[in-house]
Amino acid sequence: MIVVLGCDYEHILPHLPSCRIVYHPGWNDSRLSSVQAGLRSVDAAGYLILPVDTCGVLPATIRAVLDFADEALAPAVRPTWNGKHGRIAWLSRALAEEVLSLDTRKGETRLDDILETRAVEFAVDDPSILNNANTPEEWEAARKQMR
């Protein structure tokens, strides 16, 4: 597991002792630049993107997405719950290389835009893939939802 950190790096780092950390000083350029920092840090056949604010995703959901990606032979997999796109995604190495070639300094390119035309949807039974906990209230709501 790789965790990309930027803002407040020094305060968060001590709380993640068992993770491989990638420091991304350009975190404020765009969200996609943080994804690129993670992609650059490892060579793999595929990459599961799980935003930090998408909390509570079940391990079984992650396993199912990875298994589906192995079978789908698609550039990307985008899990859905009740027809809504989740905030996690799996990218093939080929698509990751395309993402790495993008200029993200202006913040105009979004991973969601890329996935819109390149990803295969995969229905999962886990509403947590929709979580976006950016405030204490959203975190509390997500905690209540967790199984």
N, C-alpha and C positions, 0 to 999 in steps of 0.2 A: 504494500500500500504506500502510495505517495501522497503527501499533503502539500499543497502549494500555499505558502503564506506570504503576505505582503504587509498590509497595515497591522500595526501592533505585533509584529513578528516576535519581538523579544519578550512580550508578555504571554503570548500563546505557547511558544516553544516549550517551556518547562512542563506544560500539561499534556504533551504528546510524546512521552519518552519512547514508545515502541513503534513509532512511525518514521518512515524516511521523509525528511522535510526538504522541500525545495523552496529557497527564498527567492521571491520575485519582486525586485525593487520597482519594477514598472507596473505594479498591480493597478495603479490608478489610470493607466492608459485605456484599458477596457477589460471586460470579463474574459473575452476571448484570448487576450494576451496571457492571462493566468492559465487558461487551458493549454495554450502553446508552451508555457514554461513547464507544465507537467509532462506534456508529450515529448518535449526535448530531453527530459531527464531519464527516459527509459526506452529501450528498443523492444517492442513486443508485437505479436501478431494482431492484437486488438487492445482497445483501451476502454475501460468503463469510467465514465465521467459521472461523479456523484457530488453535486454542490454541497458545501458544508451546511447550508441552510435547509437542505432537504433531509430532515432528520426522521429517524424511525423506520427507515426502509428495512424490511425483513431480510435476513440472510438468504432465506429460500427464494425471495424475489430476485436477488442478485444472481444466485445460482441459476435460476430459470432463464434470466436474460442472457447469461453467458452460454448456457446450453443452446438456447434458441439461436444465438449469433453463430455458434459453431455449425448449425444445420442450415441456416438461412442463406449463407454465402452472399450477404448483402453488404453494401458499403457502410451501413449503419443500422442500428436497431433502436427504436424509440418505444419504450413501454407506455401503455395506456391503461387507465383505470376508468371504467364507465364511459369510454369514448373520449376521455380527456388525456392529452399528452402529459406524460410525467416529466419531471425535471432531470431525470437521469437518462443517460444514453450510452450506447456502445458504439465505438468507431473502429472500423477496420484500419489496418496499417496504411492502406492506400489512401483512404479518406483523411487519416491523420496527417499524412504527408501534404495533402492539399491544404489542410487547415494551417499547417506550419508555414506554408508559402504566402499566406495572406498578410497584408499590412493592416495591423489592428490599432495603430496609433490614433486614429481618428474616432475609434469606437463605433464605426458605422456597420461593421460586419458582426452579425450575431450567430452563434451556433444554432439557434432555433431556425434561422433563415436557411442555413445550409441543410439542416435535417429535414426541413419541409419537403424538399425535393429528392433527398437522397436516402432517407431512412425507411425501413420496413417497420410497420407498427406491430406491436406484440402486446396483447391484452394480458394483464396480470391482476391478481386478486389482492391488491395491496394499495389502499388509498394514500399511504404515506409517500408514494412517489410524487404526489402533488404538493407536498408540504413545502412551504417557503417561509421559514421562521426567521424574521429579521428584527422582531421586537420582542420584549418580554411577554406581551400578550399573545403573540403568535406562537412563541415557544410553549407557553402554557397550554394553548389549544392543541398543539401538536402532541404534547406529552399525554394529554387526556385521550387522544385518539390512538396512541400506541397500544398494541395488543399485549 
